[in-house]
Amino acid sequence: MKKKRPVLQDVANKVGVTKMTVSRYLRNPDQVSAALQQKIAVALDELGYIPNRAPDILSNATSRAIGVLLPSLTNQVFAEVLRGIESVTDAHNYQTMLAHYGYLPEREEERLTSLLSFNIDGLILSERNHTPRTLKMIEVAGIPVVELMDCVTPCLDLAVGFDNFEAARQMTQQIIAHGHRHVVYLGARLDERTLIKQQGYEQAMLDAGLQPHCIMTDRASSYSSGGELLRLAQKEYPQVDSIFCTNDDLAVGAMLECQRQGLSIPQDMAIAGFHGHDIGQVMVPKLASVLTLRERMGQVAAQSLLAKLRGEAVNPRMIDTGFTLLLGGSL
């Protein structure tokens, strides 16, 4: 059985003020005197008061909440994106309401339905692939939307990210420039960005007059799947001398598999990843990777969203946070 929560009147009685005074304090502490601020803060703490925002939400007032839909909670990329978002929303007294959908558009639709029921003021999405109902709900909601991780693919409203195709193309060019001719692309999840990177890899291979080869799985990325995909590449393409992975999880797993097999990196097998995670940068040799600015992406997305909520024009609509090639020692 739920315990009865303390209400505004309980706090007011404890301090000896009106309920309206406590309400004013909760909306903006500076609206009451410094002495009263201290007394109310102590009373709230002692009573364990939990604000009830349902009346504001139901009355169609702004919720001061931003909905954030992430495809994965275990992927370090999105943990860093979220940190960037919350560094901005916290500073502007906005809450983030987080939902996770496992890269499934149908589940994204379900999570969005739930988020919109809380009358969120804005929305941050991680993908471009949405169901028709998701698109309709966003249209009906009429709230600003930012889509992350890509600055090229057409967006609904605003976008913050980088050019996945060009990043993959340039890294593949670097692998080839280091003398490797049998480069295999390893991909997981088969999400949109993995497929765009595949296209960038294939373009670089064809431009160099080389034959592209891809080993893909629809399972989640992990260190163990990186090892499995490398073994599969060796089986299907025995001449493989280098691999380019859609992310660092696969690349690190492939490096560990090479060590298990007694292969030297990069002499026997060159390896490159994507995103520039810390683990790859402390391995020996240091992993070649594409550094993306995940936290910066989150910050810019939240700043753009809040600017739009203030009625400001946001230009350009698609913001490129760029990427950097880290060549490391694995090429």
Helices and strands as residue ranges (DSSP letters): H 8-15, H 19-27, G 29-31, H 34-47, H 54-58, E 65-70, H 76-91, E 95-100, H 105-116, E 122-125, H 132-141, E 145-148, E 158-161, H 164-177, E 183-187, H 192-207, E 213-216, H 223-236, E 242-245, H 248-261, E 270-272, H 278-282, E 289-292, H 294-309, E 318-320, E 323-326
